Amino acid sequence: MCMKDSEIKRILKENKKAFEMLENYDKTQELPFQRKRIDITLSVETINKLKKIKEKTGKPISQIIEDKI
């Protein structure tokens, strides 16, 4: 079964984001929704602010940071 060029272009257009994600995965072996642990240094004041927000919202600190970015 052969597909017409117009069908191929339509499928590529409709699924552009998925194809870009797969292409990026081929290059990096990482999916954009994967999580990765990093070490960062923050001031004590910033850490205390994040802990207060965590207590108020019930969200993990990593999610609070991701929401702000």
LOKOL-989651 format. One record per residue (C-alpha): x, y, z. Coordinates in pm, whole numbers. Last residue first. Example, Ala and Ser with C-alpha at 12.3 -4.5 7.8 and 13.67 -1.06 7.14 Angstrom:
// LOKOL-989651
<rec <1367,-106,714>>;
<rec <1230,-450,780>>;
This chain:
// LOKOL-989651
<rec <991,2862,3484>>;
<rec <782,2937,3791>>;
<rec <585,2611,3749>>;
<rec <911,2413,3722>>;
<rec <1038,2564,4050>>;
<rec <715,2479,4235>>;
<rec <722,2130,4083>>;
<rec <1076,2072,4214>>;
<rec <973,2197,4558>>;
<rec <700,1935,4585>>;
<rec <346,2073,4597>>;
<rec <143,2085,4919>>;
<rec <49,2444,4841>>;
<rec <106,2618,5173>>;
<rec <376,2383,5306>>;
<rec <563,2384,4974>>;
<rec <542,2763,4954>>;
<rec <699,2780,5300>>;
<rec <972,2532,5198>>;
<rec <1048,2736,4885>>;
<rec <1085,3053,5093>>;
<rec <1317,2869,5336>>;
<rec <1532,2746,5046>>;
<rec <1553,3098,4906>>;
<rec <1665,3241,5241>>;
<rec <1921,2964,5287>>;
<rec <2074,3065,4955>>;
<rec <2063,2814,4675>>;
<rec <2324,2577,4532>>;
<rec <2211,2339,4261>>;
<rec <2244,1965,4207>>;
<rec <2049,1813,3920>>;
<rec <1805,1521,3887>>;
<rec <1642,1458,3550>>;
<rec <1275,1422,3471>>;
<rec <1143,1291,3142>>;
<rec <877,1499,2967>>;
<rec <1107,1620,2690>>;
<rec <1219,1266,2603>>;
<rec <1589,1191,2623>>;
<rec <1800,966,2395>>;
<rec <1963,1288,2267>>;
<rec <1962,1266,1885>>;
<rec <1696,998,1831>>;
<rec <1491,1157,2108>>;
<rec <1503,1492,1927>>;
<rec <1365,1325,1614>>;
<rec <1094,1158,1821>>;
<rec <995,1488,1981>>;
<rec <992,1661,1642>>;
<rec <771,1383,1500>>;
<rec <528,1420,1790>>;
<rec <513,1798,1748>>;
<rec <448,1774,1372>>;
<rec <165,1523,1403>>;
<rec <-100,1698,1191>>;
<rec <161,1841,951>>;
<rec <344,1509,907>>;
<rec <15,1327,850>>;
<rec <-97,1586,595>>;
<rec <239,1577,416>>;
<rec <225,1197,392>>;
<rec <-131,1207,262>>;
<rec <-41,1469,-1>>;
<rec <258,1264,-112>>;
<rec <29,969,-176>>;
<rec <67,659,33>>;
<rec <157,325,-115>>;
<rec <0,0,0>>;
